[in-house]
């Protein structure tokens, strides 16, 4: 058993538990499967706009469909979905931020890994996707 990486609801269906995404949330995402292709990642994604930035929201599905992890293949994933900024959930269920300009950044809050998409987007917006320069302490 586990919870959906998107909405946090409990999961009971074995397929949903393996994917870590419930059927309602999965129906709203684009799913890319590596299907044995060398150098390809398996992930679910959608695109959002945050403060004028086009951002990919990506969930690593390596545990269900195989392939390379999104973390190890982030630039290719960004190219495939047409963005240069990604808020993503890694294969361990932790949300992080990446951009072509800044590289990887944590979305941890007070030293604790972010575990929900909603919180991850909010933290990324506050720390990295504002149009106003800010000095930020990372947790």
C-alpha positions in Angstrom: 0.0 0.0 0.0 1.0 3.6 -0.5 -0.2 7.0 -1.4 -0.6 8.8 -4.7 2.5 11.0 -5.5 0.1 13.6 -7.0 -2.8 14.0 -4.6 -1.7 11.9 -1.6 -4.8 9.7 -1.5 -4.3 6.1 -0.4 -3.8 3.5 -3.2 -5.2 0.0 -3.2 -5.1 -1.2 -6.8 -1.8 -3.1 -7.4 -1.1 -1.3 -10.7 -1.6 2.1 -9.0 0.5 1.1 -6.0 3.4 0.0 -8.4 3.1 3.3 -10.3 2.5 5.3 -7.1 -0.2 7.3 -9.0 -3.9 6.7 -8.7 -6.1 6.2 -11.7 -7.8 9.7 -11.6 -4.4 11.5 -11.4 -2.9 9.1 -14.0 -5.7 10.0 -16.5 -4.6 13.7 -16.3 -0.9 12.9 -17.2 1.1 12.0 -20.3 3.0 8.7 -19.7 6.2 7.9 -21.4 7.6 4.4 -21.2 11.2 3.4 -21.9 10.1 0.0 -23.2 13.6 -1.3 -23.4 15.0 1.7 -25.3 18.6 2.4 -24.3 19.0 5.9 -22.8 15.3 6.5 -22.3 13.4 7.2 -19.0 9.9 6.1 -18.0 7.9 9.0 -16.5 4.5 10.8 -16.3 4.3 14.5 -16.9 2.2 17.5 -17.5 3.2 21.1 -18.2 2.2 24.1 -16.1 3.0 27.8 -16.2 4.3 29.4 -13.1 5.0 33.2 -13.0 5.5 33.1 -16.8 7.8 30.0 -16.7 6.9 26.9 -18.7 7.6 24.1 -16.2 7.4 20.3 -16.6 5.9 18.4 -13.6 7.5 15.0 -13.9 7.1 11.8 -12.0 9.8 9.1 -12.4 8.2 5.7 -13.3 11.4 3.7 -13.4 10.1 1.3 -10.7 7.2 0.3 -12.8 8.4 0.6 -16.4 12.2 0.5 -16.2 14.7 2.6 -18.1 17.0 5.3 -16.8 16.0 7.3 -13.8 14.8 10.8 -14.5 17.5 12.2 -12.3 20.2 10.6 -14.4 18.5 11.5 -17.7 17.0 15.0 -16.8 18.3 16.9 -19.8 16.9 14.4 -22.2 13.6 14.4 -20.4 13.5 18.2 -20.5 14.1 18.1 -24.3 11.5 15.4 -24.9 8.8 17.5 -23.2 10.0 20.8 -24.4 10.9 22.7 -21.2 14.1 23.9 -19.5 12.7 23.8 -16.0 11.4 20.7 -14.2 9.8 20.0 -10.8 10.1 16.2 -10.4 9.4 13.3 -8.1 12.4 10.9 -8.1 12.2 7.2 -7.8 12.4 7.5 -4.0 9.3 9.7 -3.9 11.1 12.9 -3.1 10.4 16.1 -5.1 13.2 18.2 -6.5 13.8 21.1 -9.0 16.0 21.2 -12.0 16.7 23.8 -14.6 19.1 24.1 -17.5 20.5 27.3 -16.0 20.8 26.3 -12.3 21.0 22.5 -12.3 19.5 20.4 -9.4 18.0 22.2 -6.4 16.3 20.7 -3.4 12.7 21.3 -2.5 13.2 20.0 1.0 11.5 22.1 3.7 13.2 22.3 7.2 15.4 19.4 6.2 12.5 17.1 5.3 12.0 15.9 1.7 8.9 17.2 0.0 6.5 14.3 -0.7 3.6 16.0 -2.5 3.3 17.7 -5.9 1.3 20.6 -4.5 3.9 21.4 -1.9 6.7 20.9 -4.4 5.2 23.4 -6.9 4.7 25.9 -4.1 8.3 25.6 -2.8 9.7 25.7 -6.4 7.7 28.8 -7.1 8.8 30.6 -4.0 12.5 29.6 -4.3 13.3 29.3 -8.0 10.4 30.6 -10.2 9.8 34.1 -8.9 10.4 37.1 -11.1 11.8 38.9 -8.1 15.3 38.2 -6.9 15.3 36.6 -3.4 17.9 35.4 -1.0 16.8 31.9 0.1 18.0 29.5 2.8 17.6 25.9 1.6 16.5 23.3 4.2 
